[in-house]
Amino acid sequence: MFGFSHAQVYYVSSTEGSDQNDGVSIEFPFQSIDKLNSMVFSAGDSIYFKSGDYWEGMFWLKGSGTTLQPIVIDVYGGSDRPIIDGYGYQ
């Protein structure tokens, strides 16, 4: 018997979030890259950054997806790209 883990969706907003939030809804997003860097993601998970928001620092994705269940990184709340300033390591 094969088990499948439940994919999770996370939201991140530097302007409206808090790292005390659970990050699993648009209404209660995480705030910082540090919060994401402390987590391990699984196949099928999605991470949505708020449109137009800005972060400083490196985002080091821990975990891995699969061909059929990649880890998705995308934008929510508009069409402006979020910016992660990786101090020249972009």
Backbone as CSV, one residue per row, in Angstrom:
resi,resn,N_x,N_y,N_z,CA_x,CA_y,CA_z,C_x,C_y,C_z
1,MET,0.843,-1.182,0.000,0.000,0.000,0.000,0.884,1.239,0.000
2,PHE,0.563,2.179,-0.871,1.331,3.401,-0.975,0.582,4.533,-0.306
3,GLY,1.302,5.328,0.471,0.689,6.486,1.114,1.101,7.760,0.404
4,PHE,0.217,8.702,0.368,0.514,9.994,-0.221,0.382,11.051,0.859
5,SER,1.389,11.894,0.941,1.307,12.971,1.921,0.365,14.053,1.403
6,HIS,-0.234,14.750,2.321,-1.153,15.823,1.978,-0.344,17.062,1.620
7,ALA,-0.487,17.540,0.392,0.215,18.751,-0.035,-0.352,19.952,0.704
8,GLN,0.526,20.878,1.048,0.135,22.066,1.801,0.406,23.315,0.964
9,VAL,-0.444,24.308,1.097,-0.262,25.600,0.441,0.121,26.611,1.509
10,TYR,1.188,27.392,1.245,1.651,28.426,2.167,1.623,29.782,1.470
11,TYR,1.295,30.827,2.241,1.271,32.198,1.739,2.251,33.031,2.546
12,VAL,2.923,33.974,1.848,3.921,34.823,2.494,3.714,36.259,2.036
13,SER,3.638,37.181,2.996,3.503,38.606,2.690,4.360,39.407,3.656
14,SER,5.308,40.172,3.111,6.157,41.002,3.971,5.384,42.179,4.550
15,THR,4.296,42.584,3.900,3.537,43.760,4.346,2.329,43.422,5.201
16,GLU,1.782,42.229,5.055,0.550,41.878,5.771,0.676,40.628,6.637
17,GLY,1.850,39.992,6.619,2.002,38.725,7.317,2.600,38.845,8.700
18,SER,2.643,37.707,9.380,3.299,37.560,10.680,3.805,36.125,10.769
19,ASP,5.003,35.963,11.284,5.532,34.612,11.440,4.852,33.854,12.568
20,GLN,3.976,34.522,13.293,3.143,33.855,14.296,1.907,33.225,13.645
21,ASN,1.603,33.617,12.405,0.478,33.033,11.666,0.811,31.610,11.244
22,ASP,-0.220,30.861,10.832,0.023,29.497,10.344,0.432,29.473,8.876
23,GLY,0.249,30.597,8.151,0.707,30.701,6.776,-0.092,29.922,5.757
24,VAL,-1.196,29.301,6.154,-1.917,28.437,5.222,-3.147,29.101,4.607
25,SER,-3.283,30.419,4.808,-4.383,31.128,4.161,-3.928,32.532,3.784
26,ILE,-4.594,33.111,2.804,-4.287,34.475,2.375,-4.502,35.452,3.524
27,GLU,-5.465,35.172,4.378,-5.776,36.064,5.494,-4.708,36.031,6.586
28,PHE,-3.953,34.944,6.695,-2.956,34.791,7.762,-1.625,34.277,7.203
29,PRO,-0.979,35.067,6.330,0.278,34.618,5.727,1.463,34.737,6.686
30,PHE,2.527,33.998,6.379,3.807,34.226,7.042,4.329,35.588,6.589
31,GLN,5.380,36.065,7.265,5.956,37.351,6.892,7.363,37.242,6.314
32,SER,8.203,36.390,6.877,9.629,36.479,6.569,10.181,35.290,5.787
33,ILE,11.290,35.569,5.114,12.060,34.520,4.459,12.656,33.587,5.518
34,ASP,13.042,34.149,6.666,13.592,33.316,7.745,12.615,32.222,8.161
35,LYS,11.337,32.554,8.210,10.321,31.549,8.558,10.337,30.411,7.544
36,LEU,10.369,30.758,6.254,10.407,29.728,5.210,11.687,28.902,5.304
37,ASN,12.807,29.574,5.603,14.087,28.869,5.695,14.133,27.888,6.861
38,SER,13.247,28.039,7.825,13.212,27.127,8.974,12.343,25.895,8.710
39,MET,11.720,25.845,7.544,10.763,24.780,7.234,11.338,23.790,6.225
40,VAL,10.785,22.591,6.212,11.103,21.583,5.200,9.819,21.320,4.428
41,PHE,9.892,21.491,3.118,8.720,21.341,2.264,8.696,19.949,1.636
42,SER,7.494,19.530,1.243,7.285,18.187,0.703,6.752,18.254,-0.718
43,ALA,6.826,17.127,-1.397,6.297,17.020,-2.753,4.847,17.483,-2.783
44,GLY,4.527,18.342,-3.741,3.168,18.843,-3.904,2.867,20.123,-3.155
45,ASP,3.759,20.545,-2.252,3.539,21.804,-1.536,3.623,22.989,-2.497
46,SER,2.956,24.080,-2.130,3.007,25.323,-2.900,3.324,26.474,-1.962
47,ILE,4.154,27.404,-2.439,4.519,28.600,-1.680,4.164,29.795,-2.551
48,TYR,3.261,30.639,-2.050,2.819,31.809,-2.797,3.304,33.080,-2.114
49,PHE,4.053,33.900,-2.851,4.521,35.190,-2.364,3.565,36.277,-2.838
50,LYS,3.285,37.252,-1.966,2.328,38.308,-2.296,2.890,39.236,-3.366
51,SER,2.066,39.508,-4.339,2.400,40.384,-5.448,2.902,41.735,-4.944
52,GLY,4.049,42.180,-5.470,4.584,43.496,-5.153,5.344,43.599,-3.844
53,ASP,5.331,42.558,-3.007,6.056,42.613,-1.733,7.553,42.416,-1.958
54,TYR,8.339,42.800,-0.951,9.800,42.804,-1.041,10.399,42.153,0.205
55,TRP,11.409,41.317,-0.007,12.138,40.679,1.088,13.626,40.813,0.830
56,GLU,14.411,40.873,1.891,15.863,40.817,1.784,16.338,39.503,2.380
57,GLY,17.330,38.914,1.733,17.900,37.666,2.227,17.701,36.534,1.240
58,MET,18.376,35.450,1.494,18.318,34.283,0.619,17.188,33.349,1.039
59,PHE,16.496,32.814,0.061,15.485,31.790,0.298,16.114,30.453,-0.052
60,TRP,16.333,29.636,0.958,16.944,28.321,0.784,15.852,27.264,0.934
61,LEU,15.327,26.805,-0.173,14.252,25.815,-0.162,14.786,24.472,0.326
62,LYS,14.217,23.978,1.417,14.581,22.666,1.946,13.455,21.694,1.619
63,GLY,13.826,20.522,1.165,12.846,19.524,0.758,12.924,19.334,-0.743
64,SER,12.108,18.437,-1.250,12.104,18.214,-2.693,10.751,17.710,-3.152
65,GLY,10.485,18.002,-4.393,9.278,17.518,-5.028,9.600,16.324,-5.903
66,THR,8.643,15.962,-6.719,8.826,14.878,-7.681,8.365,15.384,-9.041
67,THR,8.554,14.572,-10.054,8.087,14.946,-11.384,6.581,15.167,-11.390
68,LEU,5.857,14.313,-10.683,4.402,14.427,-10.655,3.894,15.381,-9.585
69,GLN,4.706,15.628,-8.562,4.309,16.526,-7.469,5.449,17.491,-7.140
70,PRO,5.672,18.480,-8.021,6.740,19.447,-7.747,6.359,20.373,-6.592
71,ILE,7.341,21.027,-6.024,7.081,22.122,-5.092,6.916,23.370,-5.948
72,VAL,5.769,24.006,-5.843,5.430,25.152,-6.691,5.702,26.446,-5.937
73,ILE,6.365,27.392,-6.602,6.567,28.732,-6.062,5.921,29.695,-7.041
74,ASP,4.993,30.533,-6.533,4.218,31.394,-7.427,3.835,32.676,-6.692
75,VAL,3.007,33.476,-7.327,2.573,34.771,-6.801,1.069,34.746,-6.566
76,TYR,0.607,35.555,-5.591,-0.832,35.723,-5.380,-1.133,37.199,-5.162
77,GLY,-2.369,37.579,-5.408,-2.822,38.928,-5.084,-2.512,39.996,-6.108
78,GLY,-2.195,39.623,-7.323,-1.922,40.617,-8.359,-0.932,40.087,-9.373
79,SER,-0.505,40.962,-10.272,0.395,40.532,-11.336,1.822,41.054,-11.162
80,ASP,2.050,41.981,-10.211,3.409,42.465,-9.970,4.229,41.369,-9.309
81,ARG,5.423,41.199,-9.796,6.284,40.167,-9.229,6.744,40.552,-7.829
82,PRO,6.747,39.601,-6.922,7.382,39.847,-5.627,8.897,39.864,-5.834
83,ILE,9.615,40.555,-4.963,11.069,40.655,-5.089,11.725,40.059,-3.852
84,ILE,12.663,39.144,-4.094,13.518,38.626,-3.033,14.925,39.088,-3.369
85,ASP,15.432,40.057,-2.603,16.773,40.591,-2.808,17.752,39.690,-2.075
86,GLY,18.441,38.873,-2.834,19.369,37.908,-2.250,20.773,38.451,-2.077
87,TYR,20.906,39.760,-1.904,22.208,40.392,-1.684,23.194,40.060,-2.796
88,GLY,22.735,40.125,-4.041,23.605,39.872,-5.174,23.680,38.419,-5.600
89,TYR,23.019,37.527,-4.878,23.043,36.103,-5.219,21.765,35.669,-5.905
90,GLN,21.083,36.592,-6.542,19.776,36.308,-7.134,19.885,35.348,-8.288
